[in-house]
């Protein structure tokens, strides 16, 4: 299981994130923040994320931060931990 981005904070101190975490559901059931390469998406929340059927890529589409509504797509290669902006 993967979680990308989102918003956090209280009141006007809220910030958008662009980090990605992986949950090890087979062994330790622990979250790990992944070290990635490539250019990740801008920090955002409200996006859509889906793993492709071959389970090696995570697609991120859209979302928003406090100044921008995004309509772009990013691809995260799960095996190589690399971001791609097609």
Buried (B, 14 or more C-beta within 10 A) or exposed (E): EBBBBBBEEEEEEEEBBBEBEBEEEEEEEEEEEEEBEBEBBBBBBBBEBEBEEEEEBBBBBBBBBEEEEBEBBBBBBBEEBBBEEE
